[in-house]
Amino acid sequence: MTNIVGNEQFSYRADANWAQFPEGYYCQEVVGTAINSQNVVYVFNRGEIPVMTFASDGTLIDQWTDLSIQRAHGISILHDDTVVLTDDVGHQVSLYTPNGELIRHLSDGAASDTGVENMDYRTIQHGGPPFNYPTNVVETESGDLFIVDGYGNARVHHFDADYQHVKSWGEPGAAPGEFNVPHGIDIDGNGVLYICDRENTRIQRYSQTGELIDIWTDTIRPAQIFIHDNHAYVSELGYKTGMFAGDTPPAGVTTGGRCSIYDLDGNVVCRWGGGEDPCAPGDFYAPHDITVDRDGNIYYAEVVWSAGGRHEEVMKPYHTLQKFTRV
């Protein structure tokens, strides 16, 4: 299944069958992808094979099956090809070798005190230390880590290059500098942090010491952001799924999942999707993660099963990982 999407400046061929998964393996939820220095694509999913690696043409390279993960959520790759996996339900961020051997955990796996009840981010009472359902990680040029946390917290945590906790910032709320599900994070060439403040449906930009720089609002529930070649690529969940029972979108907002590309001043330069035909190549149902390779190709991950597939709100065969090849 392929389709051409985008515009004259950013044109892509969508391929929903790019990854050659093991025979008989149906990938119901891909939470994220990451690409190492050798252009190997790592795919993190909620299934019996949590991590798979692929060549850029989709050929399967390796499978990691012996991982102690309660629920996969985010994946990042550091400058030395160390793989960082975020386990939200396990309240854990862990580092692995490129071949899947555990290096270390960043916490003891106990949930920090934020007052949250049953993973319902609406019940968070205050920010807390690491971690309470952490979501994603980014590395700075100096090797420090910034971690967004998450479904049960409302903070950004800074760890130094020796993996020691330096500081945290953020509180629950909708005011500038507050968070309601800090879900995605990346960093640009100037060291500016971009935080996907998903349920406040905005992207907040910060210095590495926690000073708020500005806020982008032309987005619909951003899940993850990836900076490449002076542009920001954003996966947007939209309002067709992924809400608590009884919650409703803002009046007049019906947009579903989509992909948006911005310049670094926050102006949209390309956008597609919307969820009108979520099983079609190039459209989306439950966007979760986005990654761009050295050639400008996009890898786009979705969590369809938990967002609605289990209730047959969208029917198989649905896609959970698409590659958008630049044309």
C-alpha positions in Angstrom: 0.0 0.0 0.0 1.5 3.3 -1.1 0.3 6.9 -1.6 1.9 10.3 -2.3 1.4 12.9 0.5 2.7 16.3 1.4 3.3 19.3 -0.9 5.7 20.5 -3.5 8.4 21.3 -1.0 7.9 18.2 1.2 6.6 15.3 -0.9 6.6 11.7 0.3 5.6 8.2 -0.8 3.7 6.6 2.1 4.4 2.9 2.6 2.4 1.0 5.3 4.1 -2.3 4.6 7.7 -1.2 4.7 8.8 -3.2 7.7 9.3 -7.0 7.1 8.1 -8.2 10.4 8.7 -11.9 11.4 6.3 -14.2 9.7 3.0 -14.4 11.5 3.8 -11.4 13.8 1.1 -8.8 13.8 2.4 -5.5 15.2 -0.6 -4.0 17.0 1.2 -1.1 18.6 4.4 0.6 17.6 5.3 3.1 20.3 8.4 4.5 18.7 11.4 4.2 16.3 15.0 5.4 16.4 17.9 5.3 14.0 21.5 4.7 15.0 24.8 5.9 13.4 24.8 2.9 11.0 21.3 3.8 9.7 19.7 0.8 11.5 16.1 1.4 12.4 15.0 0.3 15.9 11.3 -0.4 16.3 9.9 -0.5 19.9 6.5 -2.1 20.2 4.0 -3.6 22.7 4.2 -7.2 21.8 6.1 -10.5 22.3 9.2 -9.0 20.5 9.6 -5.6 22.1 12.5 -4.4 19.9 13.2 -5.2 16.3 15.9 -3.7 14.1 15.6 -3.2 10.4 17.7 -2.1 7.4 16.5 1.1 5.7 14.8 -1.1 3.0 12.7 -2.9 5.7 14.7 -6.1 6.0 14.6 -7.5 9.5 18.0 -7.6 11.2 17.5 -8.5 14.8 14.9 -9.2 17.5 15.1 -8.5 21.3 12.8 -10.8 23.2 14.4 -11.0 26.6 13.4 -7.6 28.0 11.8 -6.8 31.3 9.3 -4.2 30.1 5.9 -3.6 31.7 4.7 -1.4 28.9 6.8 0.0 26.1 6.5 3.8 25.6 9.5 5.6 24.1 12.9 4.9 22.4 15.9 7.1 21.8 19.5 6.4 20.6 22.4 8.2 22.1 25.6 9.5 20.3 27.4 6.2 21.0 24.5 4.1 19.8 23.3 3.3 23.3 19.6 2.5 23.2 17.3 4.2 25.8 13.9 2.6 26.4 11.1 4.2 28.4 8.8 1.9 30.3 5.9 4.1 31.5 4.0 1.6 33.6 7.3 0.4 35.0 8.2 4.0 36.0 11.6 3.3 34.4 14.1 4.6 31.9 16.8 2.0 30.9 20.0 2.0 28.8 21.0 -0.9 26.5 23.8 -1.8 24.2 23.1 -1.7 20.5 22.6 -5.5 20.7 20.1 -5.4 23.6 22.2 -6.0 26.7 21.1 -4.0 29.8 23.6 -1.4 30.9 21.7 0.3 33.7 18.4 1.7 34.9 17.9 5.3 35.9 15.7 4.6 38.9 14.5 1.9 41.2 11.2 1.6 39.4 9.1 3.0 42.2 6.5 5.6 41.2 7.2 9.1 42.6 4.6 10.9 44.7 2.5 13.2 42.5 -1.0 12.4 43.8 -2.0 10.7 40.6 -4.7 8.0 40.7 -4.8 5.0 38.3 -2.7 6.6 35.5 -5.4 9.3 35.2 -3.3 12.5 34.4 -6.3 14.6 35.3 -5.8 13.6 39.0 -2.2 14.8 39.3 -1.9 17.1 42.4 1.7 18.3 42.1 5.0 17.7 40.3 7.3 15.1 41.7 10.8 13.6 41.3 11.6 10.9 38.7 9.5 8.9 37.6 5.8 8.5 37.4 4.8 7.1 34.0 7.7 8.6 32.0 7.3 9.1 28.3 10.4 10.1 26.2 14.1 11.1 26.4 16.5 13.3 24.4 20.3 13.6 24.7 22.2 16.9 24.5 25.4 17.5 22.6 27.3 17.2 26.0 25.6 13.8 26.8 23.1 15.1 29.3 19.6 13.6 29.2 16.2 15.4 29.5 13.3 13.2 30.2 9.6 14.1 30.0 7.5 12.6 32.7 4.7 12.0 31.7 1.3 10.4 32.3 1.6 10.5 36.1 3.8 13.5 36.5 4.1 17.0 35.0 7.8 17.6 34.8 11.0 17.6 32.8 13.9 15.9 34.5 17.6 16.7 33.7 20.2 14.1 34.2 23.9 14.8 33.6 26.2 12.7 31.4 27.0 10.4 34.4 23.2 9.8 34.7 22.9 11.7 38.0 19.7 13.7 38.5 20.4 17.4 38.3 17.0 19.2 38.5 13.4 19.0 37.5 10.8 21.6 36.5 7.1 21.8 35.8 3.8 21.6 37.6 0.3 20.4 36.4 -1.8 23.0 34.8 -2.3 25.0 31.6 -0.4 28.2 32.3 2.9 28.9 30.5 5.5 26.6 32.0 3.0 24.1 33.3 2.2 20.7 31.7 -0.7 18.4 31.0 1.0 15.2 29.7 4.5 16.2 28.7 4.7 13.4 26.1 7.4 14.1 23.6 10.8 15.9 23.5 13.6 16.9 21.2 16.5 19.4 20.9 17.6 21.6 18.1 21.2 22.6 17.0 21.1 25.6 19.3 20.4 23.5 22.4 16.7 24.6 22.6 14.4 21.9 24.1 11.0 21.3 22.4 8.3 19.8 24.7 5.1 18.3 23.4 2.6 19.4 26.0 0.0 17.0 24.6 -3.2 17.7 26.6 -2.6 21.4 26.5 -2.3 20.9 22.8 0.9 23.0 22.4 4.7 22.8 22.1 6.7 24.6 24.7 10.3 25.6 24.0 12.8 25.8 26.9 16.4 26.5 27.6 18.3 23.6 29.2 18.1 25.4 32.6 14.3 25.4 32.4 13.5 28.9 31.2 10.5 29.1 29.0 11.4 30.6 25.6 8.0 30.5 23.7 5.0 28.4 22.9 3.7 27.1 19.6 -0.1 26.6 19.5 -0.8 25.6 15.9 -0.9 21.9 16.7 -3.5 19.4 17.8 -2.4 17.2 20.8 1.3 16.8 19.8 2.7 13.4 20.8 6.3 13.6 19.6 8.6 16.0 17.8 11.8 15.4 15.8 14.2 18.1 14.7 15.9 17.5 11.3 17.6 19.9 8.9 16.2 23.1 10.6 12.6 21.8 10.6 10.4 20.3 13.3 8.5 17.1 12.4 5.5 16.5 14.7 3.1 13.6 15.2 -0.3 14.9 16.3 -2.8 12.7 18.0 -5.8 14.9 17.1 -9.2 14.5 18.6 -10.7 11.4 17.0 -9.3 9.0 19.7 -7.2 8.7 22.8 -9.5 10.6 25.2 -11.1 9.6 28.5 -14.8 8.7 28.4 -16.9 11.8 28.6 -14.1 14.1 27.4 -14.9 16.1 24.3 -12.7 18.0 21.8 -12.9 21.8 21.7 -15.9 23.2 19.8 -15.4 22.9 16.1 -12.2 20.8 16.3 -12.7 17.5 14.5 -9.1 16.8 13.3 -7.8 13.3 13.8 -4.2 12.2 13.6 -1.9 14.0 11.3 1.8 14.9 10.5 2.9 18.5 10.5 6.3 20.0 9.5 7.3 23.4 10.9 10.2 25.8 10.4 12.0 26.6 13.6 10.0 29.8 14.0 6.9 27.6 14.4 5.4 28.2 11.0 3.7 25.2 9.3 5.3 24.4 6.0 3.6 21.0 5.3 0.8 19.1 6.8 -1.2 16.0 5.9 -3.5 13.4 7.5 -6.5 14.2 9.6 -7.9 10.7 10.3 -10.7 10.6 7.7 -9.5 7.3 6.3 -7.2 6.1 9.1 -6.3 2.7 7.6 -5.2 4.3 4.3 -1.5 4.7 3.7 -0.6 8.3 4.5 -3.4 8.8 7.0 -3.4 8.1 10.7 -5.5 6.9 13.6 -3.4 7.0 16.8 -0.1 8.9 16.2 2.5 8.3 18.8 6.1 8.8 17.5 8.0 10.3 14.6 11.6 9.9 13.4 13.5 11.2 10.4 16.6 9.5 8.9 19.7 11.1 7.3 17.9 11.1 3.9 14.9 13.0 5.1 12.6 9.9 5.2 10.0 9.8 8.0 9.1 6.8 10.2 5.8 7.2 11.9 4.5 5.0 14.7 0.9 4.5 16.0 -0.7 2.9 19.0 -3.9 1.7 17.4 -4.8 -1.2 19.6 -5.0 0.8 22.9 -6.4 3.9 21.3 -9.5 2.1 19.9 -8.5 -1.0 17.9 -9.4 -3.2 20.9 -12.9 -1.9 20.8 -13.1 -2.2 17.0 -13.3 1.5 16.6 -10.9 0.9 13.7 -10.7 -2.5 12.0 -7.8 -4.7 11.0 -5.8 -4.6 8.8 -4.7 -1.2 10.3 -1.1 0.1 10.1 1.0 0.9 13.1 4.3 1.8 11.3 4.6 3.8 8.1 7.6 4.9 6.2 7.4 8.2 4.2 10.1 8.2 1.6 11.1 11.6 0.3 10.4 12.0 -3.4 
